[in-house]
Amino acid sequence: MLKDKKAVLNWLFDENAISVEENVLHAEKAFFVSTVVSWCAEQVKKGNMSTTQVNQCMKLLRKFLRGKIELCWKDGTIIIPDKDKKEVKMI
């Protein structure tokens, strides 16, 4: 798990989620990913999330960063909207 902000930032660069172009930093999905990673860390501290669940969440974040799925927050829960945006799957 990515435990500090520098590790998250490095991971985002490695995943091409952050790019630099002429003194401009492009990080369209970075804030959302950072909030999910922080949420996961908090859940682990509380004993609400296992390592397996964190790894699954990180895999979902990779898919999100690569544009394969959508993720969003709803009522403190991460959801994956379906294609019709009618149903959601809870994480």
N, C-alpha and C positions, 0 to 999 in steps of 0.2 A: 504494500500500500504506500502511496505517496504521502509522507508524513509532514513535510514542510512546504512552504510556499515556493521556495527555490526549486525543490524537486518537481512540484506541479508545473512550474514555469518551464523547466527543462523538458519535461515529458510533453508539454504542449508544443514546444519547438520541434521535438523529435517526431511528433505526430503531424507536423506541418499545419498545426492549428493556429500558429502565430507566424507571421512573416513580416519582414521589414523591407520597405520600399522607399528610398529617398527620405530618410528620417521619419517615415510614417510607419507606425506599428499597426498591422492588421490582425485583429484577434476577435473575429465575429462571435465565436462560440466559447471563448476562453473563460469569461465570467461565469457562465452557466456551469461549465465543467468544474471550475474551482469551487463553486458552491456545493456541487454534488460530492466532490472529494471531501470537502470539509464536513458535510453531513454524514458521509460514511464513517469518517474518523470519529465523529461524535457518537454515532450509533455503536461503534466498536467499544468505545470507552464505557458506554452505558450497559454493554453486554447484550445489546439488541441485534447485533449483526455478527455473523461468523466470518472467518477468512474466506470461506467458499462463496458466501454472499457478496463480499467485497470484490472478489475476483470476477464474479458474474457482472457486477455493476461496472467494473472497469472495462470489461468486454463490451458492454452496452455503450459506454462512453466512447470507445474506439469506433464503434459503428456509427454513433451520432456524429463524431468528428469527420468521418469519411462520407457522410451524407446518405448512409444506408437506412437510417431510422430517424424519427423525430423523438425528442424527449422534452418534457416540460414539467413544471411543478404544478400540483393541484392540491390545495389543502394540506400542505406539508408532506406530500407524497410525490415521488417521481412517477410519471405516467408515460406510456408509449401510446399516442393516439393511433387508431387504425386508419386505413386509407381514406375512409369516409368521414373520419373524425367524429363518429357517433359513439363508439365504444372505446374504452381504455383498458389497458392492462396495468395493474399496479406492480410496482417494484417495492 
